[in-house]
Amino acid sequence: MFVTGLIRIMQAAGVEYEVVPGWQTRSLWRAGLSRTIRAAMYHTTESVDSSFTSGRDAPTLQYCVNGLGYPLYNVLFGRSGKAYIIAAGSAAHAGHGSGGGMTRDDANREAIAFSFDANSSRYPVTAAQLESAAKVGKAMTDDWGGNLVHMMHGEWSVMRSDPTRVPGGWAALKAAIRRGSWSNASPAATRPNPTPAAPSKPVTPTPTMEGPVMSAEEYAEKTWRYTGRDFVNENPQFKDTQLARTYQYTQQTRAEVRELKAMVKALAAAQDKGTGKILEAVEKAERDVIKANAKDVAAELQITTKED
């Protein structure tokens, strides 16, 4: 099934929107979404800080459309709150998980994916993005006759932590969706969402001695693990071509690690006081990434590679 009524939803919500050419037939799966759509799922793109320095409203848009050859979300909210309709079919957004009355591990087909172009670092979700999401979410509920579950990616999978840095937590966003407005929300009166124990997406280092050390190690381990092995395990239909994509992921991950290292070094200069612990963690993170080479990943994915 293809949800070509997304334009009607945007118009009912009164949200500015733009359609990406080809959206009506764009899909992860040829058949599109399941005929039993049960949820709307919310994400953050978690793009690196450098992606946002261009000043574009939705700097991650093209990557979300076809950076990997298939759509990652159905709708992307730009920094201004403008909605970019990417795909009417299924999208590769959820991965392994359960909840919301959906079939286990099948939210890619049973949930419509909305994402904020934002991250947990210097570019968190904006009030404009949250306002648009609240309006669109309410319009979705009304259009579905109240039978649609609104859930966060981190609720679907304990290994995910997004959408991140929502003022007042996920409960505040859900309440805003019920009202159809974020601007009337009272984040202080809501209970922040619990943070999953092991998020796989990058997190901002806490400015303490232990925070940066643990963040550097976790970043090197978890980021590589998701962008390499976990992706193909969640999407086995792409296994034959994953080795080439793994190389692409590797380059992106290395750039992200370099950025994190610079942040940790800055913290080290201010807080290390000669102990060397933070710089030692940076060096360990670098070694961990180097070890995660294409041959190792190929072996874990059971892909046959040509020996030199």
C-alpha positions as CSV (number, residue, x, y, z in Angstrom):
1,M,0.0,0.0,0.0
2,F,1.1,3.6,-0.7
3,V,-0.1,6.4,1.5
4,T,-0.6,9.0,-1.2
5,G,-2.9,10.9,1.1
6,L,0.1,12.4,2.9
7,I,-0.6,15.7,1.1
8,R,-4.1,15.7,2.4
9,I,-2.7,15.2,5.9
10,M,-0.3,18.2,5.6
11,Q,-3.1,20.4,4.3
12,A,-5.4,19.4,7.1
13,A,-2.6,20.1,9.6
14,G,-1.9,23.5,8.1
15,V,1.8,22.8,7.8
16,E,4.1,24.0,5.0
17,Y,5.2,21.1,2.9
18,E,7.2,20.1,-0.2
19,V,7.0,16.9,-2.1
20,V,10.2,15.2,-3.3
21,P,9.8,14.1,-7.0
22,G,8.9,10.4,-7.2
23,W,7.5,10.3,-3.7
24,Q,4.2,8.6,-4.7
25,T,6.0,5.4,-5.8
26,R,9.2,5.5,-3.7
27,S,9.4,2.6,-1.3
28,L,11.8,0.2,0.4
29,W,9.6,-2.8,-0.5
30,R,8.1,-3.0,-3.9
31,A,4.6,-3.6,-2.4
32,G,4.9,-0.5,-0.2
33,L,3.5,-0.4,3.3
34,S,1.4,-3.1,4.9
35,R,-2.4,-2.8,4.5
36,T,-2.5,-2.8,8.3
37,I,-0.7,0.4,9.2
38,R,-0.8,0.6,13.0
39,A,1.6,3.4,14.0
40,A,3.4,6.7,13.3
41,M,7.0,6.5,14.4
42,Y,9.1,9.5,15.3
43,H,12.9,9.7,14.8
44,T,15.8,12.2,14.7
45,T,18.3,11.8,11.8
46,E,21.3,12.2,14.2
47,S,23.4,13.7,11.4
48,V,26.8,15.0,12.4
49,D,27.1,18.7,13.4
50,S,29.0,19.6,10.2
51,S,25.9,18.6,8.1
52,F,24.0,21.6,9.6
53,T,26.6,24.3,9.0
54,S,25.4,24.9,5.5
55,G,22.3,26.6,6.8
56,R,20.0,24.4,4.6
57,D,16.6,23.7,6.1
58,A,16.9,20.0,5.7
59,P,20.6,19.2,5.1
60,T,20.0,15.4,5.4
61,L,17.1,15.3,2.9
62,Q,18.9,13.8,-0.1
63,Y,20.5,11.2,2.0
64,C,17.2,10.3,3.5
65,V,15.7,10.0,0.0
66,N,18.2,7.8,-1.8
67,G,21.6,8.0,-0.1
68,L,21.5,4.3,0.3
69,G,19.3,3.6,-2.7
70,Y,16.0,3.5,-0.8
71,P,14.1,5.9,1.5
72,L,14.8,6.1,5.2
73,Y,11.6,7.9,6.2
74,N,8.3,8.9,4.8
75,V,8.4,12.5,6.0
76,L,11.4,14.7,7.1
77,F,10.8,17.8,9.1
78,G,13.3,20.6,8.3
79,R,14.7,23.0,10.8
80,S,11.9,25.5,10.0
81,G,9.2,23.0,10.6
82,K,8.6,22.5,6.9
83,A,7.6,18.9,6.0
84,Y,9.4,17.2,3.1
85,I,7.3,14.2,1.8
86,I,9.8,11.6,0.7
87,A,8.0,8.4,0.2
88,A,4.4,7.0,0.1
89,G,5.7,3.4,0.5
90,S,7.7,1.7,3.1
91,A,11.0,3.1,4.5
92,A,14.1,1.6,6.3
93,H,13.6,3.3,9.6
94,A,12.7,1.0,12.4
95,G,14.9,-2.1,12.5
96,H,14.4,-4.9,15.1
97,G,11.8,-4.2,17.8
98,S,8.3,-4.6,19.0
99,G,5.4,-2.7,20.4
100,G,2.5,-0.6,19.2
101,G,0.5,-3.6,18.2
102,M,2.8,-4.2,15.3
103,T,4.3,-7.5,14.1
104,R,7.7,-8.0,15.7
105,D,10.5,-6.6,13.5
106,D,8.1,-5.3,10.9
107,A,7.6,-1.6,11.7
108,N,9.2,-0.7,8.4
109,R,6.0,-1.9,6.8
110,E,3.5,-1.2,9.5
111,A,4.5,2.3,10.6
112,I,4.7,5.6,8.8
113,A,8.1,7.2,9.6
114,F,8.5,10.9,10.6
115,S,11.9,12.2,11.3
116,F,13.3,15.5,12.6
117,D,16.5,16.7,10.8
118,A,18.3,17.2,14.2
119,N,20.8,15.5,16.5
120,S,21.7,15.1,20.1
121,S,24.7,17.5,19.9
122,R,24.6,21.1,18.8
123,Y,21.5,20.9,16.6
124,P,18.6,19.5,18.6
125,V,15.0,19.5,17.5
126,T,13.6,23.0,17.1
127,A,10.3,24.3,18.4
128,A,9.1,24.7,14.8
129,Q,9.8,21.1,14.1
130,L,7.9,20.0,17.2
131,E,5.0,22.2,16.3
132,S,4.7,20.7,12.9
133,A,5.0,17.2,14.2
134,A,2.2,17.9,16.7
135,K,-0.1,19.2,14.1
136,V,0.7,16.5,11.6
137,G,0.4,13.8,14.2
138,K,-3.0,15.1,15.3
139,A,-4.2,15.2,11.6
140,M,-3.0,11.6,11.2
141,T,-5.0,10.5,14.3
142,D,-8.1,12.2,12.9
143,D,-7.6,10.8,9.5
144,W,-7.2,7.3,10.9
145,G,-10.3,7.6,13.1
146,G,-8.2,7.5,16.3
147,N,-6.8,4.1,15.6
148,L,-3.2,5.1,15.1
149,V,-0.5,4.6,17.7
150,H,2.1,7.4,18.0
151,M,5.4,6.0,19.3
152,M,9.1,6.9,19.4
153,H,11.8,4.9,17.8
154,G,13.4,4.3,21.2
155,E,10.1,2.7,22.4
156,W,10.2,0.3,19.5
157,S,13.8,-0.7,20.1
158,V,15.7,-0.6,23.4
159,M,18.9,-0.1,21.3
160,R,17.7,3.2,20.0
161,S,17.4,6.5,21.9
162,D,15.7,8.8,19.4
163,P,14.1,11.2,19.0
164,T,16.6,12.9,21.2
165,R,16.6,16.1,23.2
166,V,12.9,16.7,23.1
167,P,12.1,19.2,25.8
168,G,10.1,17.4,28.5
169,G,10.9,14.0,26.9
170,W,8.8,11.8,24.7
171,A,5.7,12.2,26.9
172,A,5.7,15.9,26.1
173,L,5.7,15.2,22.3
174,K,2.9,12.7,22.7
175,A,0.8,15.1,24.7
176,A,1.4,17.8,22.0
177,I,0.3,15.4,19.3
178,R,-3.0,14.7,21.2
179,R,-3.6,18.5,21.4
180,G,-2.4,19.2,17.9
181,S,0.0,21.9,19.2
182,W,3.5,22.0,20.7
183,S,3.3,25.7,21.6
184,N,0.8,25.0,24.3
185,A,2.9,22.3,25.8
186,S,4.2,22.4,29.4
187,P,7.4,20.3,29.2
188,A,8.3,21.0,32.9
189,A,5.1,19.2,34.0
190,T,5.9,16.0,32.0
191,R,8.1,13.2,33.0
192,P,11.2,12.9,30.8
193,N,11.5,9.6,28.8
194,P,14.0,7.1,30.2
195,T,17.2,6.9,28.3
196,P,17.9,3.4,26.9
197,A,20.9,1.7,28.5
198,A,23.0,1.4,25.3
199,P,22.0,3.8,22.5
200,S,23.6,3.0,19.2
201,K,23.5,6.6,17.9
202,P,26.1,9.2,18.8
203,V,25.6,11.1,22.1
204,T,27.1,14.3,23.3
205,P,30.0,13.7,25.8
206,T,29.1,14.8,29.3
207,P,31.5,17.5,30.6
208,T,32.9,15.4,33.4
209,M,36.0,13.2,33.8
210,E,34.1,9.9,33.3
211,G,31.6,11.2,30.7
212,P,34.0,11.9,27.8
213,V,36.0,8.7,28.5
214,M,32.9,6.5,28.3
215,S,31.4,8.4,25.3
216,A,34.5,8.0,23.2
217,E,34.6,4.3,23.8
218,E,30.9,3.8,23.3
219,Y,30.9,5.9,20.1
220,A,33.6,3.9,18.4
221,E,31.9,0.6,19.3
222,K,28.2,1.3,18.9
223,T,28.4,3.5,15.8
224,W,30.4,1.0,13.8
225,R,28.3,-1.9,15.0
226,Y,25.0,-0.4,13.8
227,T,26.3,1.1,10.5
228,G,27.9,-2.2,9.6
229,R,26.5,-5.5,10.9
230,D,23.2,-4.5,12.3
231,F,21.9,-2.8,9.2
232,V,22.2,-5.9,7.0
233,N,20.8,-8.1,9.8
234,E,17.7,-5.8,9.9
235,N,17.5,-5.7,6.1
236,P,18.7,-9.1,4.8
237,Q,17.4,-8.3,1.3
238,F,20.4,-6.0,0.8
239,K,23.0,-8.6,1.9
240,D,24.5,-9.2,-1.6
241,T,25.4,-5.5,-2.0
242,Q,26.2,-4.6,1.6
243,L,30.0,-4.8,1.3
244,A,30.1,-1.8,-1.0
245,R,27.7,0.1,1.3
246,T,29.8,-0.9,4.3
247,Y,32.7,1.0,2.8
248,Q,30.5,4.1,2.4
249,Y,29.4,3.7,6.0
250,T,33.0,3.3,7.1
251,Q,33.9,6.7,5.6
252,Q,31.0,8.4,7.3
253,T,31.8,6.8,10.6
254,R,35.4,7.7,10.5
255,A,34.5,11.4,9.9
256,E,32.1,11.3,12.9
257,V,34.8,9.7,15.1
258,R,37.3,12.4,14.0
259,E,34.8,15.1,15.0
260,L,34.2,13.4,18.4
261,K,37.9,13.1,19.0
262,A,38.3,16.8,18.5
263,M,35.6,17.4,21.0
264,V,37.2,15.1,23.5
265,K,40.6,16.7,23.1
266,A,39.1,20.1,23.8
267,L,37.6,18.6,27.0
268,A,40.9,17.0,27.8
269,A,42.8,20.3,27.6
270,A,40.3,21.9,30.1
271,Q,39.8,19.0,32.5
272,D,42.5,16.3,32.2
273,K,44.9,18.1,34.6
274,G,47.7,15.9,33.5
275,T,46.1,12.5,34.1
276,G,45.9,11.6,30.4
277,K,42.8,9.5,30.8
278,I,40.7,11.3,28.2
279,L,43.4,11.3,25.5
280,E,44.0,7.6,26.3
281,A,40.3,7.0,25.6
282,V,40.6,8.8,22.3
283,E,43.5,6.6,21.2
284,K,41.5,3.5,22.2
285,A,38.5,4.7,20.1
286,E,40.8,5.1,17.1
287,R,42.2,1.6,17.5
288,D,38.7,0.2,17.8
289,V,37.6,1.8,14.5
290,I,40.7,0.7,12.7
291,K,40.0,-2.9,13.8
292,A,36.5,-2.8,12.3
293,N,37.7,-3.3,8.7
294,A,35.7,-4.5,5.7
295,K,37.0,-8.1,5.9
296,D,36.0,-8.6,9.5
297,V,32.5,-7.2,8.7
298,A,32.2,-9.3,5.6
299,A,33.0,-12.4,7.6
300,E,30.3,-11.6,10.2
301,L,27.8,-11.0,7.4
302,Q,28.9,-14.3,5.7
303,I,29.8,-12.5,2.5
304,T,32.4,-14.1,0.4
305,T,35.3,-11.7,-0.5
306,K,38.1,-12.2,-3.0
307,E,41.4,-12.8,-1.3
308,D,44.3,-10.6,-2.5
